Amino acid sequence: MTDRVCVVMPTYNERDNLEPTLTGVFVQNPGVDVLIVDDASPDGTGTLADVISKATNMAPQLSVRVKPGAQPSDVGFERDGKNAKVLYDAHVSTPDLKIANRINGCTMDSRVFVLHRKGKLGLGSAYVDGFTWALGHGYTLICEMDMDGSHRPDDLKRMLDRIEGNANIDLVVGSRRVPGGTTENWPWYRDLISR
């Protein structure tokens, strides 16, 4: 892909969705970067996103190492096969580092960035702040995608393939309302609001 692609993904209490969603995005869409826009999620989404960001921005082929005799939370990242300094952070849990390590293993040189906001400010403004960030960081193609799994990573690939192959296309829109589009496990009122 010739464009620098940033996928803006707003989050609020999406901690459990970070790993499956990011893994799907990176496996299906090599080379895209992700900006997580977190609205001070009380479930720790922003904290885990920071650990993932650190892993994907630090170096390829990182693995989690536990220092001999260390406390369970005294873990860090280390380059495989190198005598690189292990970076420890007593405020990061071993499970979070393992999640970050697994995601980093499938990024194919993609990166995760995090934009923290001071509270629950809303989805629309999260996208605007994310687009502003992406433009300011030189991305030439910006996508939006929900973190909750309602947007499929393979659909993102189809959209990126469509725009990549045609210089006359400036915008690609995916919709649940086109033939083949669906909503799954939505209550009637969410479908009504979406329509």
N, C-alpha and C positions, 0 to 999 in steps of 0.2 A: 504494500500500500504506500503510495507516494505522499499522501496527506498525513500530517500529524493529527492523530485522532485522540480526543478526550471524551470519555463517557462520564457524564455528570450523574451521580447517584445520591439523591437526598436520603437521609436516614433519620429515623426517630424510633428508638427501641427495636433495632434490627440486628442486634448482636448475633443471634442464632442464624441469620441469613447471610452474614458476611462471607463465610467460607464457601457454602454451595454456590452462591451467586457469583462471587469473584472468580472462583475456579471455573465455572461455566463460561464466563465472559472470556477469560484468558485462553482456555482450551479451544473455544470456537473462533476467537478473534485475535490471533497473535499480533503483537505490535501495538495494540491500543493501550492507552493509559486510562486510569480511572481516577476521578475526583469524587471523594465521599464528602458530602456536605452534611455535617451532623449538627442537629439542633439540641445539643446538650442532653443527649439521651440518658435517662437515669439508669438504664440497664447496662451501661458500660460500652455501648457501641463505639463511641468516640475513642475510648481508651484502647480497645482492641484494634480499631482502625489505625491508630497511631503506631502500634506495634507492627502491623502488617506493612504500613508505609515505610517504617524504618527498615524492615527486612527487604522490601523490594527496591529501595533506593540505596542501600548500603553496598551490596556486592552480590554477584551471582553465586550460586551453589553454596548458600549458607546452610548450616545445620545447627540444631540446638545441642548444646553441650552443657552438662551439669558438672560444675567444678567439684572435684573429690572433696568430701567432707563438708560441702556447702549446705546451706539451708535449702529447702525445696524451692524457695522463690529466688534463690541466688543463681540465676542462669543467664545465658547470653548467646550471642551469635558468633560463629567462627567460620572462616572459609575452609571448606573441605580440602584436605591435602596440603594445607599451608600452615605455617607457624604464626599465623596472624593472631594478634591480640584478641582475646575473647572479651567482649563487652558485656559487663554485668549490670543489671538494674534490679535492685531488690524490690522495686515496685511493680515488676512485670512477672506474672505467674508463668510457670512452666507450661500449663495448657495453652495459654495465649501465644507463647513463643512457638509451640508445636503447630498451632493453627497457622501462624505467620510463615513458618518454615514450609508447610505443605502448600500454601498458596504461592510462595516464592518459587517452589519447585515447578510450577506450571505456567509462570508468567511469560516465558520466552522473551525476556528483556522489556516487558511492560512494567510500568510503575504505578503505584497507588499513592495518591496525595490526599490530604485531609484538610478540609476547611471547617473550623469549629465556629458555631454561632452561639450566642449567649442564652438562647432559650428556644422554645417551640414557636418559630416565626412563620411557619407555613410553607407548603410545597412550592407555590408559585415563586415566592421570593427566594427560596433555596435554589431553584433553577436559575433565576436571574443572577444571583450571586455566583453560582457555579459557572455560568456562561461568561460572566465578566472576568472571573479568575482565569478561565481557559483562554479567552482572547488575550488577556494580559500576559499569558505565558507562551504565546506564539502558536497555539493550536490552530490549524486551518480547517478542521472538521470537528464539530461538536455534536455529540449525541446526548439524549436524555434517556434514562432507564431507571425503572423502579428497582429497589433492593429487595422487595418482598417476594420475588419470584414470579410476579404476574407478567413480566416481560421476559421472553425467552432469549437466551444468548444466541441461539441459531437464527432467530429472526433478525437480530442485530447484524449478524454476518450477511444475511441476504440483503439487508438494506445497504450495508457498506459495499458489498459487491456491485449493487445496482448503481450507486453513485460513482464508484471507482471506474466503471467502464464507460461513462458518458460525461464528457466535459460540459454538456448543455444542462445537466441536472444540478440545481442548487439546493434542492430540498427533497428529502424522502420522508414520508409520513407513514407510520404503521398504525393500524387501527383494528380494534376488536370487531368493528362493524362492517368489515369487508368479507367477501366470500372466503371461508376458511378460518376467519377470526372467531374466537370464542372467549367466554368468561367462565372460569371454573371456580366453584365453591364460593361464589359471591352471594350475599343476601340480596333480596329483591331491591332494597333501598340503595345499595351501592351501585347496582346495575342501572337503576333509575337516575342516580346522580351522574353516572358516566355518560348516559345517553343525553 
